Amino acid sequence: MQAGGPKHRLAYLCGMKSFDVPIIYRSPLISAVKRKRKEQDKMKKDFSPTLLDFGNIKIWLARHFGFCYGVENAIEIAFRTVSQHPGKRIFLLSEMIHNPQVNADLQAHGIQFLQDTNGKQLIPFETLTKEDIVLIPAFGTTLAIEAKLKEIGIQTEPYNTTCPFVEKVWNRSEAIAKKNYTVIIHGKPGHEETRATFSHAAANGPALVIKDMEEAKLLARFISEDQPVEAFFEAFKGQYSNGFDPHKDLQRIGVVNQTTMLASDTQAIADFLKKKVMDRYQKEDQVADTRDTLCYATLDNQTAVTGLLQTRADLALVVGGYNSSNTSHLVELCEEKLPTYFISHAEKIISKNEIVHFDLHTHCEKTTTSFLPDKKPLEVLITSGASCPDAMVEAVIERLLQLSGASSSTESVARQFAL
């Protein structure tokens, strides 16, 4: 059975599935915290943070963070494939997930990447043979690439790690397209998942990618026919399917999302475009209901950050890969409330007076000095992206304890949660 099929989806919903993820990604402290919170909140209704009291420093952890189902599923399949096929050439279409440590570990185990995250070819498909193994990453891939691999004779089904929530968006897109709705995808046009979703949607009908509310507002002007049709093709160059007819294809729409986008943004865009279509055509059935395409793992992490930000603190640290879409949105939420530092690993905290972090606005790393206030107790909020190992979060905590002269250790605090 293909990875990410019905059994996997059902297991996730029942909370029964556990994965064999390498121990190097696990954290005794984080595992103890997550286990305790799960026992106390089986229905996942409490989004308040967890306090880790180390004396001179108090750390507040988001209720939900770190590896999601889709990521753990992908990592398990990748490492199992390596162990089961010694001597075989094993390739990944692109990065398995957007985390530099995990991707480096996979490469260290001999896995080669065929493309970079932008779709640029690193190893020609022509060099592959039917004896090779090709892993499809958690983001999924396009129908064109699937066909190319099939033509070579490569069987991808056992090595397809596409997240079931991504597949859910594809299935919903297909369903509404067959009812003559145009699929509007809220996502980053260059992102692997968006490219894959666009491919699946466009195979069944007209499709268009919009990246934010600004593009939604621009699109609304074409829905209202306030702009000439010709201007559409320049405004959305490279973001629409072949043969797209703005006059005809914007009359009936359904909005789906790249699962790592801010759920609130996707819903706001869907509501906005629905109103514009309703105003134009005065019919309810002109817009498909697609609320069920939101990934609730992503939504849980985002809601947990909202809960985390109810706590007064001196600063926030968000841990994850700089090219991780879901992580960047957590950073955006935190930045609205307090000083926030987006770091890829603990070594970015150089000293008590210096941190190297990623600036979402300039898209490059910067160095900030005197980032830790000289106060006791210091209070820090921490969360991480869905592709970030818990071990990396614990390493960040250890680094903060070292710099702050904490009176308690991670081991002693972990024991408190094990009781």
C-alpha positions as CSV (number, residue, x, y, z in Angstrom):
1,M,0.0,0.0,0.0
2,Q,1.2,3.5,-0.8
3,A,2.6,5.4,2.1
4,G,0.2,8.0,3.4
5,G,-2.8,5.9,2.3
6,P,-6.1,5.4,4.2
7,K,-4.7,3.4,7.0
8,H,-2.1,6.1,7.8
9,R,-4.8,8.8,7.8
10,L,-7.1,6.8,10.1
11,A,-4.2,6.0,12.5
12,Y,-3.4,9.7,12.7
13,L,-7.0,10.6,13.5
14,C,-7.2,7.9,16.2
15,G,-3.8,9.0,17.7
16,M,-2.6,5.4,17.5
17,K,0.3,5.6,15.0
18,S,3.8,5.9,16.3
19,F,7.0,6.0,14.2
20,D,10.4,4.6,14.3
21,V,12.3,7.9,14.1
22,P,16.1,7.9,14.7
23,I,16.9,8.5,18.4
24,I,19.2,11.4,17.5
25,Y,16.0,13.4,16.8
26,R,14.4,12.6,20.1
27,S,14.7,14.6,23.4
28,P,14.2,13.1,26.9
29,L,12.9,16.5,28.2
30,I,10.6,17.3,25.3
31,S,9.2,13.7,25.2
32,A,8.4,13.8,28.9
33,V,6.7,17.2,28.5
34,K,4.6,16.1,25.5
35,R,3.6,12.8,27.1
36,K,2.4,14.6,30.3
37,R,0.5,17.2,28.4
38,K,-1.2,14.5,26.2
39,E,-2.2,12.6,29.4
40,Q,-3.7,15.8,30.8
41,D,-5.4,16.9,27.6
42,K,-6.4,13.9,25.5
43,M,-8.9,16.0,23.4
44,K,-6.2,18.6,22.6
45,K,-8.4,21.5,23.8
46,D,-5.8,23.2,26.0
47,F,-3.5,25.5,24.0
48,S,-1.8,27.1,27.0
49,P,2.0,26.7,27.1
50,T,4.1,24.6,29.4
51,L,6.4,26.2,32.0
52,L,9.9,24.9,32.5
53,D,11.2,26.5,35.6
54,F,15.0,26.5,35.8
55,G,15.4,29.1,38.5
56,N,17.2,32.0,36.8
57,I,15.4,31.4,33.6
58,K,11.8,30.3,32.9
59,I,11.1,28.8,29.6
60,W,7.6,28.6,28.2
61,L,7.1,25.9,25.6
62,A,4.2,26.0,23.1
63,R,1.6,23.3,23.6
64,H,2.2,21.9,20.1
65,F,5.4,22.1,18.1
66,G,8.0,20.0,16.3
67,F,7.6,16.9,14.1
68,C,4.1,16.4,12.7
69,Y,2.6,13.1,11.5
70,G,3.6,13.8,7.8
71,V,7.2,14.5,8.8
72,E,7.7,11.5,11.0
73,N,6.1,9.3,8.4
74,A,8.5,10.6,5.8
75,I,11.6,10.2,8.0
76,E,10.7,6.7,9.0
77,I,10.2,5.6,5.3
78,A,13.5,7.2,4.2
79,F,15.7,5.6,6.9
80,R,13.9,2.3,6.6
81,T,14.5,2.4,2.8
82,V,18.3,2.9,3.4
83,S,18.5,0.1,5.9
84,Q,16.6,-2.4,3.7
85,H,18.5,-1.7,0.5
86,P,22.2,-1.6,1.1
87,G,24.3,-1.1,-2.0
88,K,21.3,0.4,-3.9
89,R,21.3,3.9,-5.4
90,I,18.7,5.9,-3.5
91,F,17.5,9.3,-4.6
92,L,15.2,12.0,-3.2
93,L,13.3,14.2,-5.6
94,S,14.3,17.2,-3.5
95,E,14.7,17.9,0.2
96,M,12.7,15.4,2.3
97,I,11.5,18.3,4.6
98,H,12.8,21.8,5.2
99,N,15.3,21.1,7.9
100,P,19.0,21.3,7.2
101,Q,20.0,18.7,9.8
102,V,17.6,16.0,8.6
103,N,18.5,16.5,5.0
104,A,22.2,16.4,5.8
105,D,21.7,13.2,7.7
106,L,19.9,11.6,4.8
107,Q,22.8,12.7,2.5
108,A,25.3,11.2,5.0
109,H,23.4,7.9,4.6
110,G,24.0,8.0,0.8
111,I,20.8,9.5,-0.4
112,Q,21.2,11.9,-3.3
113,F,18.9,14.8,-4.2
114,L,17.7,15.0,-7.8
115,Q,16.5,18.6,-7.5
116,D,16.8,21.6,-5.2
117,T,13.8,23.1,-3.5
118,N,13.1,25.4,-6.5
119,G,12.9,22.5,-8.9
120,K,16.4,23.0,-10.4
121,Q,17.8,19.7,-11.7
122,L,20.9,18.6,-9.8
123,I,21.1,15.1,-11.3
124,P,19.6,14.4,-14.7
125,F,16.6,12.0,-14.8
126,E,18.3,10.5,-17.8
127,T,21.0,9.0,-15.5
128,L,18.4,7.0,-13.6
129,T,17.6,3.3,-14.3
130,K,14.7,1.1,-13.2
131,E,17.0,-0.4,-10.6
132,D,17.2,2.9,-8.7
133,I,15.0,3.9,-5.8
134,V,13.4,7.3,-5.8
135,L,11.8,8.7,-2.7
136,I,9.0,11.2,-3.1
137,P,9.2,13.8,-0.3
138,A,6.5,14.8,2.2
139,F,5.5,17.8,-0.1
140,G,4.5,15.4,-2.9
141,T,5.4,15.9,-6.5
142,T,3.9,16.9,-9.9
143,L,2.1,14.5,-12.2
144,A,4.7,15.2,-14.9
145,I,7.6,14.0,-12.7
146,E,5.6,10.9,-11.6
147,A,5.1,10.1,-15.3
148,K,8.8,10.6,-16.0
149,L,9.8,8.2,-13.3
150,K,7.2,5.6,-14.4
151,E,8.5,5.9,-18.0
152,I,12.0,5.0,-16.7
153,G,10.5,2.0,-14.9
154,I,10.9,3.3,-11.4
155,Q,8.3,2.1,-8.9
156,T,7.6,5.0,-6.5
157,E,4.6,3.7,-4.6
158,P,6.5,2.0,-1.7
159,Y,8.7,5.1,-1.4
160,N,6.1,7.8,-1.6
161,T,6.2,9.8,1.6
162,T,3.6,12.5,0.5
163,C,1.8,13.8,3.6
164,P,-1.8,12.5,3.8
165,F,-3.0,16.1,4.5
166,V,-1.4,17.2,1.2
167,E,-3.1,14.4,-0.6
168,K,-6.4,15.5,1.0
169,V,-6.0,18.9,-0.6
170,W,-5.4,17.2,-4.0
171,N,-8.5,15.0,-3.6
172,R,-10.6,18.0,-2.7
173,S,-9.2,19.9,-5.6
174,E,-10.1,17.1,-8.0
175,A,-13.6,16.8,-6.5
176,I,-14.5,20.5,-6.9
177,A,-12.8,20.7,-10.3
178,K,-15.1,17.9,-11.6
179,K,-18.0,20.1,-10.5
180,N,-16.8,22.9,-12.7
181,Y,-15.1,25.0,-10.0
182,T,-11.8,26.7,-10.7
183,V,-9.3,25.8,-8.0
184,I,-7.6,28.8,-6.4
185,I,-4.5,27.7,-4.4
186,H,-3.3,29.9,-1.6
187,G,0.4,29.2,-1.5
188,K,3.9,30.2,-2.3
189,P,4.2,29.7,-6.1
190,G,7.7,28.3,-6.0
191,H,7.2,25.9,-3.0
192,E,7.4,22.2,-3.8
193,E,4.0,21.5,-2.3
194,T,2.3,24.3,-4.2
195,R,3.8,23.1,-7.5
196,A,2.5,19.6,-6.7
197,T,-0.9,20.7,-5.7
198,F,-1.1,23.0,-8.8
199,S,-0.2,20.0,-11.0
200,H,-2.9,17.8,-9.6
201,A,-5.5,20.6,-9.7
202,A,-4.7,21.7,-13.2
203,A,-5.1,18.1,-14.4
204,N,-8.8,18.3,-13.7
205,G,-9.7,21.9,-14.6
206,P,-8.6,25.5,-14.4
207,A,-6.2,26.4,-11.5
208,L,-4.5,29.5,-10.2
209,V,-2.0,30.2,-7.4
210,I,-2.2,33.3,-5.3
211,K,0.3,34.0,-2.6
212,D,-1.4,36.5,-0.2
213,M,-4.3,38.8,0.4
214,E,-2.8,41.5,-1.9
215,E,-3.0,39.1,-4.8
216,A,-6.5,38.1,-3.7
217,K,-7.6,41.8,-3.9
218,L,-6.0,42.0,-7.3
219,L,-7.8,38.9,-8.4
220,A,-11.1,40.4,-7.1
221,R,-10.8,43.2,-9.7
222,F,-10.8,40.6,-12.4
223,I,-13.8,38.8,-10.8
224,S,-15.7,42.1,-10.8
225,E,-14.4,42.7,-14.4
226,D,-13.0,46.1,-13.3
227,Q,-9.8,45.2,-15.1
228,P,-9.3,44.2,-18.8
229,V,-8.8,40.4,-19.3
230,E,-5.4,41.0,-20.9
231,A,-4.0,42.5,-17.7
232,F,-4.7,39.2,-15.9
233,F,-2.1,37.3,-17.7
234,E,0.7,39.7,-16.8
235,A,-0.5,40.1,-13.2
236,F,-0.5,36.3,-12.6
237,K,2.2,35.3,-15.0
238,G,3.4,31.7,-14.3
239,Q,0.6,31.1,-11.8
240,Y,-2.3,29.9,-13.9
241,S,-3.1,26.7,-15.8
242,N,-3.0,26.4,-19.6
243,G,-6.0,27.8,-21.4
244,F,-7.1,29.8,-18.4
245,D,-10.0,32.1,-19.3
246,P,-10.4,34.9,-16.6
247,H,-13.9,35.8,-17.9
248,K,-15.2,32.2,-17.6
249,D,-13.0,30.6,-15.0
250,L,-13.5,33.1,-12.2
251,Q,-17.3,32.7,-12.1
252,R,-17.1,29.5,-9.9
253,I,-14.2,29.0,-7.5
254,G,-13.0,27.0,-4.6
255,V,-10.0,28.1,-2.4
256,V,-7.6,25.4,-1.1
257,N,-4.3,25.9,0.6
258,Q,-0.6,25.0,0.8
259,T,-0.9,23.2,4.1
260,T,2.0,25.1,5.7
261,M,0.4,28.6,5.2
262,L,-1.3,30.5,8.1
263,A,-4.7,28.9,8.4
264,S,-6.2,32.3,9.3
265,D,-4.8,33.8,6.1
266,T,-6.2,31.1,3.9
267,Q,-9.6,31.4,5.6
268,A,-9.6,35.2,5.2
269,I,-8.7,34.9,1.5
270,A,-11.5,32.3,1.0
271,D,-14.0,34.5,2.8
272,F,-12.9,37.6,0.9
273,L,-13.1,36.0,-2.6
274,K,-16.4,34.3,-1.7
275,K,-18.0,37.7,-1.0
276,K,-16.6,39.2,-4.3
277,V,-18.0,36.3,-6.3
278,M,-21.4,36.5,-4.4
279,D,-21.6,40.2,-5.1
280,R,-20.9,39.6,-8.7
281,Y,-23.2,36.7,-9.4
282,Q,-25.7,36.6,-6.5
283,K,-25.6,32.8,-6.2
284,E,-24.6,30.7,-3.3
285,D,-23.3,27.7,-5.3
286,Q,-20.7,29.9,-7.1
287,V,-18.1,29.1,-4.3
288,A,-17.2,25.6,-3.1
289,D,-16.8,24.9,0.6
290,T,-13.2,23.9,1.1
291,R,-12.7,24.5,4.9
292,D,-11.8,20.9,5.3
293,T,-8.5,21.3,3.4
294,L,-6.8,23.1,6.3
295,C,-4.1,20.9,7.9
296,Y,-5.0,20.6,11.5
297,A,-1.5,19.8,12.6
298,T,-0.3,23.1,11.1
299,L,-3.4,24.8,12.7
300,D,-2.6,23.3,16.1
301,N,0.9,24.6,16.0
302,Q,-0.3,28.1,15.0
303,T,-3.1,28.1,17.7
304,A,-0.5,26.9,20.2
305,V,1.7,30.0,19.4
306,T,-1.4,32.2,19.9
307,G,-1.7,30.5,23.4
308,L,2.0,30.9,24.0
309,L,1.8,34.6,23.3
310,Q,-0.7,35.1,26.1
311,T,2.3,34.8,28.5
312,R,4.4,37.9,29.2
313,A,8.0,37.2,28.4
314,D,11.3,39.0,27.4
315,L,11.7,37.3,24.0
316,A,10.8,34.4,21.8
317,L,12.9,31.9,20.0
318,V,11.6,30.0,17.0
319,V,13.7,27.0,15.9
320,G,13.6,25.5,12.4
321,G,14.9,25.6,8.8
322,Y,15.0,29.0,7.2
323,N,13.2,27.8,4.1
324,S,10.4,26.2,6.2
325,S,7.1,27.8,5.3
326,N,5.2,26.7,8.4
327,T,8.1,27.9,10.7
328,S,8.3,31.3,9.1
329,H,4.6,31.8,9.8
330,L,5.2,31.0,13.5
331,V,7.9,33.7,13.5
332,E,5.5,36.2,12.0
333,L,3.0,35.5,14.8
334,C,5.6,36.0,17.5
335,E,7.1,39.1,15.9
336,E,3.8,40.9,16.3
337,K,4.1,40.6,20.1
338,L,7.7,40.7,21.3
339,P,11.4,40.5,20.2
340,T,11.7,37.2,18.2
341,Y,14.7,35.4,16.9
342,F,14.5,32.7,14.2
343,I,17.4,30.3,14.5
344,S,18.2,27.0,12.8
345,H,20.1,25.5,15.7
346,A,21.6,26.1,19.2
347,E,25.0,27.1,17.8
348,K,23.4,30.3,16.5
349,I,23.3,31.6,20.1
350,I,27.0,32.7,20.1
351,S,27.0,34.2,23.6
352,K,24.9,36.0,26.1
353,N,25.4,39.1,24.1
354,E,25.2,37.8,20.6
355,I,22.8,35.8,18.4
356,V,22.8,35.0,14.7
357,H,19.3,34.7,13.4
358,F,17.3,34.8,10.2
359,D,15.4,38.0,9.2
360,L,12.3,37.1,7.3
361,H,12.1,40.6,5.8
362,T,15.6,40.7,4.2
363,H,15.8,37.0,3.7
364,C,19.3,36.7,5.2
365,E,21.0,36.1,8.5
366,K,21.8,39.0,10.8
367,T,23.6,39.4,14.1
368,T,21.9,41.0,17.1
369,T,23.8,42.0,20.2
370,S,22.6,42.2,23.8
371,F,19.6,40.0,22.9
372,L,19.3,38.5,26.4
373,P,18.1,41.1,29.0
374,D,20.1,41.3,32.2
375,K,17.3,40.3,34.5
376,K,16.3,37.4,36.8
377,P,14.3,35.4,36.2
378,L,14.7,35.7,32.4
379,E,11.5,34.6,30.6
380,V,11.7,33.1,27.2
381,L,9.0,31.7,24.8
382,I,10.1,28.8,22.6
383,T,8.4,26.9,19.7
384,S,9.6,25.2,16.5
385,G,8.5,24.2,13.1
386,A,6.9,20.9,12.0
387,S,10.2,19.8,10.4
388,C,12.4,20.5,13.5
389,P,13.6,17.6,15.7
390,D,12.8,17.9,19.4
391,A,16.5,17.3,20.1
392,M,17.3,20.6,18.4
393,V,14.8,22.4,20.7
394,E,16.4,20.8,23.8
395,A,19.9,21.8,22.6
396,V,18.6,25.4,22.4
397,I,17.3,25.1,26.0
398,E,20.6,23.7,27.2
399,R,22.4,26.6,25.6
400,L,20.2,29.1,27.3
401,L,20.7,27.4,30.7
402,Q,24.4,27.6,30.2
403,L,24.3,31.3,29.4
404,S,21.9,32.2,32.2
405,G,23.5,30.2,35.0
406,A,20.4,28.2,35.6
407,S,20.0,26.5,39.0
408,S,18.2,23.4,37.6
409,S,19.1,21.0,34.8
410,T,17.0,19.6,31.9
411,E,17.2,16.2,33.6
412,S,15.7,17.4,36.9
413,V,12.9,19.2,35.2
414,A,12.2,16.2,32.9
415,R,11.8,14.0,36.0
416,Q,9.1,16.4,37.3
417,F,7.1,15.7,34.2
418,A,7.7,11.9,34.4
419,L,5.9,11.7,37.8
